[in-house]
Structure formats: structure tokens, C-alpha cells
Amino acid sequence: MLLQTRGRMSATALAREFEVSVRTIHRDIDQLSAAGVPVFAERGRDGGFQLMDGYRTNLTGLSQSEAETLFLAGLPGPMAQLGLAETLGAARLKVMAALPAKVQPERIAARFHLDPVAWFRGAEPLPSLQAVAQAVWRERHLALRYRRAGQSALKALKLCPLGLVLKGGIWYLVAQNGKSVRTYRVSAIFDAAILDESFARPKDFDLPAYWQKASRDYESGLYLERADVRLSPKGFARLDALGPAVMEAAKRTASRPDREGWVRCALPIEAVEVGVRELLRLGEEVEIEGPPALRKAMESTLAAMLTRHRHAPRSRAGRSRRNP
């Protein structure tokens, strides 16, 4: 099946795929040939094993658990956003009709529900998603207008769309812009138009590998500063609200608890202003020890909050008279 879907593959590539030795691959190829599968070897630098042209294997030997697990592959929500809900439904119907009677795909729907959208967040408006998806699939240039984070103006772009990624309920377009590959948030794309002009997709581009590296680079580049803090046991337990990277850093740098159970640790933060907002979520269970700029910013923020909350709130009418 791997040779059928990927075409010619070297013994080394097959060994790496199945995590076995090259000698085992050669032995398996001999057994496939003995079983009547028309697989042959092409020698040379670009050679490898491949199937005879036109040969296709049938979908046989599918176990009940394997067949039922197939129905976890398609998420109805994202498929509907891509405009593929009807296609997915038709494919599911055909697969169900071809499966043995003992297979019960409805068991999956009754026991597992996948919701990719994060808490306290609804689905974003995505007026350009279907056009972007079509451009990705058809390998056509995409003309669009894009709004960068923190900016109100729209910038006209012409991109080579390479792939779509759904991360935490948010769609991202990975596209080539000139000679560089970049990531664009689909909800910030407007007036997307598929052009008749096709483009040559880079042969060595690997979408999952790109996304893994881009995500790692983004997270490592996000935290440019650090906060030296003391945390109570409650404060330490609340760190999961600040994200896994913060929690991991706290566990790695935590000192031994003092008599009251407080620990000292270093937490990554984006900037002083962002650090103040994030650490306020821990309430009185945190004390900032450094750097001085962060501690001073927290003092100023708390002083302003205390001044605002020290007196009884003014009446709505009083506010209206002061601010007509």
C-alpha cells in the first residue's frame, strides 16, 4: 500500500518508514513477489522498489477497530468550514456500505466527539477560507488583502498557497511569498481570489515538519524576558492558566519550598507590560522579585487599582454629569 500511494521508494526509505533494517526490507520484498505482488527493483542512484504500472491492491483485511477508527478522521465542523461537508458525508456513506455488517461506525459517534475550538472562543468568521482551500488544492496563485496583527490597513498580497493548518480552532495558511514561506491567519484574509496562474510546489516542502518548526520558533521567540517570582502553593498550582511553557519553566527552576511552602522560580514573559497582566491572574499568591522594571510596573498598576477602588463607586448619574 505504501508503494501504491507513494510510488518508487528506496530500501533505505522503506526501512526508515517501518523502523526495520534494510535486510528485512529486502526479505519482505522477496515475500511480496512470492505472493504474486508485481513489485520490482529499479537500480541506480534514483532507483528503488515500485509496483508494476496499473497494479492496485484491494482494501481487504480491515479489522473492526480499524474501520471504526476511520470515522474519527473527519471533523464535521472543520469540513463544513472548508465546504466539504457534503463530500465527507458521501464518502462516509460509501465506506459504510462497503464495510462488513459487524462493523458499527455509529459506535464512534456515540462515544467520541471532537471539538477543536478552544474554551471561551467561538468559531471565527472565515469569509475567505473556502477560496483559500481551493487555491491550495488546485495549486493556483492567490490574490488577497491581509490585515496584520495590530494594524488596521489591509495589504495586498499575491501568494503561492502550500497548505492549511487548524490549530486550536484557528485556521492558518502556510504560503510562499517570494522566496520565503510564511504563516497567515485565515480570519485576517479578505477578498481572496484564485488566479488562473499555477505555481510549482516545492518538491521538498513538508507541511507537518514546517509547522512543527514554525510553532517551536514562535514559542521560543515569544518569551524574550523573564520574571523572578515567589509563589505560594496555590500560586504554583494556578500557573497552568499561563500556559505549558510557563509551567515547565517553573518546575525546572523552582527552589525548595520555604517554611510557608512558597518557592522561588523564573517564569518566561513576553514583555514587562504583558508580564504584569499575566501575573495579576495569580492574585496575592505571587510576589515579583525581579527584574526591577517589572516589579516597579506591578507596583504602579496595583497603586492605580487601589486608588480607583479605595472609594465607593460614583453613581451612573454622577458620571454622566461629569462626562456629558
Phi, psi and omega in degrees: 000324179294316177294327180292323183273329185253346182085213184292134177221142179283163178298324179295317179295319178295319179297320178293321181296317184262000178058048177228180179277160177297324179299321178296320179298315179299322179293319179294321179298318178299319180291323177297317179297318179296332180276000177097005178279122185283074178254137180223164183255139175248117184275165180115175183300322180259020184278188181156188179265144176206164180271154174300140180305134177091350181281133176225136175269148179274156179280090182236160177074018180284120181284167180298314181294323178296315181295318181291327180293334178304331184281359170273347188289328184256117177271118184303319182299301178300324178296322177294320178298326179279355182080022184247016183299315181293320178297317179297317180297319179294319179296317179299319180297318180293319179295318180299321181292333183269349184278154176299157184297332183288342180282129183236085182297338180293342176298325179294310182298328181284342187242340182227131174228123183258120179239102187280354183276136182291163178298149177059031179215125176273172178294134180289149171293130186230071184294340185251001188299315184293322177294319178297316180297319179296321179294322177298314184291321185271355181056055178243147175300150183235123174259134184202172171241137188232136177254115179284155182302132179081003181241150180260334182283148177262138180249130179283133182224153171234116190237158169256101185286123184258333182181162177242142179230133174255112184236113178058035180084002182245131179272137176232141174259127172260120187217155177268126178239101188072238180260356183252153176254127184227169181246136182231136177283125188294327180294344178263009179261132181229151174056042180289132180228130178278126180268158178287343183284122178272169178222158179270114180292131179302128184295329184266008182282128180239107185299310179300320180293319178299314184294321179298315180291317181297320179295317180295318179295321180296314182293319180290328179276349182284319183266097184263345181228177180220155178242129174266118189227162166250137183231136172284168176304321178294318180297319179296321180293334181277355184297337180299339177289342181266359175111156183296327181295321179292316180297319179296317179295322179296316180295324183288328187252001185294137175276179174289143180296144174278191184298331180268001179090001180281147178233154173259140177202168180249128182245135177285139177224156180287313182199172182300311183298316179293322179299320178298313181298318182291316183288337175298337180292343179271353177062219183281005182271010180224145172231127179273125178259338180183168359288167183304323181296323179289318179296318179295320179296322177294318178301316181296318180295316180293323178296318179295321178294319179296317178299317182291328185258358182292323184259160178297145180297140177291152179290157178300323180294320178298320178295324182293323181290323181287327182234076182297000000 
